[in-house]
Amino acid sequence: MPTLPGVSERELAAAYAEAGRVTQSRARNFFYGLRLTPEPRRSAIYSIYAWMRAADDLADEQRPVEERRRALMAFRDRTHALLAGHAEVLEGGTPVWWQAFGATCASYPIDPVIFGDLLDGLEGDLAGAVYADDAALHRYCYRVAGTAGLACLWIWGLREGADPARAREMALRRGQAFQRTNILRDLAQDLDERPPRVYIPTDVLKARDVSVSDLRGWRYPDRCAEVIRDQARLAREHYEASKDLESMIDPTCSPTLWAMTRIYSGLLELIEADPSRVMSDRRIRLPGPKKASIALGAAIWAKVGGW
């Protein structure tokens, strides 16, 4: 079990329980898969999610950009201090899940660089987002999703004989697939932000002769649909490129990744079938029973040794 100097076993259990509550209430699609992870790795991932969720919430708060920037800087400083072993930063009313996050980082081989990379991605979005080309978007997707993929990989662990470098690359590709699916699902909402967050690369819009306002208003349906299909194709390529990842991680954790991937791939399938859905007022989602059936199928397959 993860431990943290100065924090009792009872306190740590409460901290991990709180991280689990945060994940259950906020993770939505991810929670169906994450809960299949065996303990104590399940709670470890919940604590990473709680940290990432808190950082994302600070970036999204409805207050002036400079206030959000200062809040993220303070969050970064607390994170660095905790990772350096200064547990006193947990005093003074910090959410209890911080203890779980600290214990996870102290107990699993997680490269702390990823936390700074994720915060860099969030800070870059504060004043609105515009990405010139796919290389710039790729860098953003690594920061806010590839980092999460790496954290999970280090917690899940690899099965015997798996190539760590190849597994790392596939975890990054799966993070790209998830985040690019997110971008399409949340496109209308992000374009309505003030200032807007435009995650469709500028060169793609120019190539299709579509402006941001054209896209938001679905003014030229054929051209707008092609913009979305362009991005969906790239997301699908990342899913395909990482399809062997489940066979490389610890088999007790493979159901988790398979279920999360099937749910997110299902979201992308809905978009591929009807690109105009990204501008609907109704959020694109798989029905709860469908997500539950995916998770159940993964669990059953695990029990019969399918992984």
N, C-alpha and C positions, 0 to 999 in steps of 0.2 A: 504493500500500500504506500502511496506517496506520503511523505512527511515534510514538515517545515519546522526548523528550529524555533523554539519559543511558543509553538502552537500545540495545544494538547490534541490527543486523538479525538476526543469528544468535540472540541471546537472545529477541528478539521472536517469531521463528519457533517457538522451543521453547515459548514461552508460549501462542501460539495453538494449537499442537499439543496442549498439555495441556487447554486449554479445549474442544477438540474431543473429547478422550477423556472429559471430564466429561459433555459433552452426549450422547455415544453411550451411555454407561453409565447415565445417569440420566433422559434426556428421554423415552425410550420412544416414546410416540405422536408427539411433536413431531419426533423425529429423522428419521423417515421423510420428512417434508416438508422440514425444514431443510437436509438434505444436497443438495437440488436447487438451492439458492441458489448462483449462481456466485461464485467467489472474486474479490476478497478479502472480499466481503460475507458469504459463508458463515461464515468464521472470525470476522468481527466479531460476528455474531449469536451464535455459540458463546460468545464472551467475555461477552456480556450474559447469556446463559443461565447461565454458570458463576457469575457474581456473584449472580444471583437465586436460584440453587440453594443457594449457600452461606448467603445470608441466611435462606432458608426452613429450612434445616437447623438453624441456630442457634435459631430460634423453636420448632422441634419437638423439640429435645434433651430427654432424660429427666433433667432436673435442676430444682432449685427455680426458680420464676418469676423471682425477683429476680436470680438468676445469669444467666438467659437475657436478662433486660432489660438487664443491664450489658453482656453480650456484644454485643447488638444496638446499644447505644449506642457501644461501641468500634468496631464495624463501620461505623456511621454516620460517626463521626469520621474514620476512615481514608478512607472514600469521599469525604467533603467535602474532606479535605486533598489527596487525589490529584487530584480534579477542579479544585482551585485551583492545581495545578501543583507541589505539594510531593511530588516523586517519592521523597524520602527515606523516606516512610512504607512503601515497598515493601521496605525493608531489615529484617533481623531475622527471617527465617524465614517470611514471608508466602507463601502458595501462588503458584507461578509464573504462574498465569493472571491474577493481578492486573495484571501488566504489559500483557497483552493487553487487559484491560478498560480500563486507562488510555489505551492507544493508540487504541482504538475511540472512546472519548468525546472524545479530542482531535482525531479525524480526521473524525467525522461530526456533522451538526447535531442532536445529541440534547439536548433540554432537560434539564438536570441536576435540575430539580424532580421529575421522575418517580421518581428514586431515593429521595428523602426520602418521597415519597408511598407508595411500596411499603413502606418500613420502617415508616411509620405504620400501615399495614394489618396488618403482622405483629405489631407491638407491641400493637395493640388486641386481638389474639387470645390473648395470653399467659395471661390468667387465665380462659380460657373465652370463648366467643362466644355472644351472644344478640342478635338483631336484631329490633327492634320491628315494622318494616314493610319494604316493598320498597324504599323510598327509602334506608333504612339499609343494606340488603343491596347495593343498587346502588352506593353509595359504597365499600363494601368491595370489590366486584368490580372497580371502577375501580382501586383502589389496588394490588391484587395481580395483575390481569390486563390491565386497560386500559393500564396503564403499559408492560407488555411489548409490547402491540400498537402503541403509539406509537413505542417504540424500534425495532421492526422496520420500521415505516413510514418512519422517518427514515433507516434504513440501506438499505432497498430502493430508496427514491426513487419519484417519480411519473413517469408517462409524460407526454409533451407534451400540454398542454391540460387536464390534470386539475385540478380545483378543490381546492386544499390544505385548505380548511376542511371541505369535504364529505368528503374522504378521511380527515381526522382524526376526524370524527364517526363514520364507518363503521368505522374501526379500533377506536374505543372500543366500538362496538356488537358487533363481532366478539369483542373481549375479554370483554364481558359474556356472550356466547353460550358461549365456551369455559369460563369460570369457573363458570357456572351448570350446565354439563354436568358439570364436575369435582365440584361440590357434590353432585349427585345420585349420581354414581358412587361417591363416598367417604362417603356419608351414614352408613352403619352404623359405619364406622371412626371418624368424627368424633364420633358420639354416644357411643361407647365410651370416648372420652378422659376423663381425670379431671383437671380439670373438663371436662365435655362441651363440644363446639363445636356449637352449634345454628344451622345456617345457614338453616333454614326459618323465615321471619318469624313472630313471635308472633301477629300478627293473622290470619295464614293458618290456624294451628293452632286458634285460637279459633273462627274462622268455620266450620271443619269439625268442631268439637267433638272434637279429638284432642289428647291430651297428648304430651309428648316420649316418655314411657315407653310409651304406646299405640303410637306410631309405631315405636319400636324393636322392640317385641314384635309388631307387625302385628296388634294386638288386634282392631281393627275393619276388616277388609280393604277394604270398600267405601270407607269414609271415608279410610283411609290411602292408598288408591290415588288418590283424588281430590286429596289433598294433593300427591302426586308429580306427577300430571297437571297441576295448577295451575302448578307450577314448571317442568315440561317445556314447557308452552305458552309461558311467558315466554322461556325459552331459545330456543325455535324462532322466536319473533318477532324476537329479536335476529339470528339467522342470516338470516332473510328480509330484515330491514331493511338488512343489510350485504352483500347478494348482489352488488352491483355493484363491490365493492372490488377484486376481481381485475382488473377492466378499467381500474382507475385507477392501479395501481402499475406500475413498470417491467416490461415483458412478460417479461424474462428471469427475474423473481422471481415472476411469477404462478403457475407450477406449484407452488412451495413453499407458498404460501398455500392454493391449491386443495386440495392433498393433505392438509395439516393440517386444513383445514375438513371435508373429506370423512370423515376418520377420526373427528373429534370428533362430527360430525353422525351418523355411524354408531353411535357409543356412545349418543347420545341416542335414536336409533331403537330400539335394544334396550330401553331403559328405557320408551319410549312403548308398546312392544308388550307389556311385562310389568312394570308398576311395582313388583311385589313383589321383583324382582331386586335392588333397591337394598339390601335387608336380607339378602341371601344371604351366606353365608360365602365364596363365590367371587367374586373381583373381576370386575367387568364389564369386558370388553375385547374388541376385535376380534382374531381370530387373526392371528398374524404374517404368514402368506401373504396374507391379505386386505389388510393394511396395505401389504405390499410391492407387491401388484398395483395398489393405488391410486397409489402413488408411481411405479411403472413407467408406468402410463397417463398420468400427468401429464407425465413426461419425454418419452414418445413424442409426445404432443400438442404439446409445445413444439418438438420437432424438425421437425414439419411445419408450424410457424407458426401453431398454433391459438390462441395467446395474443395 
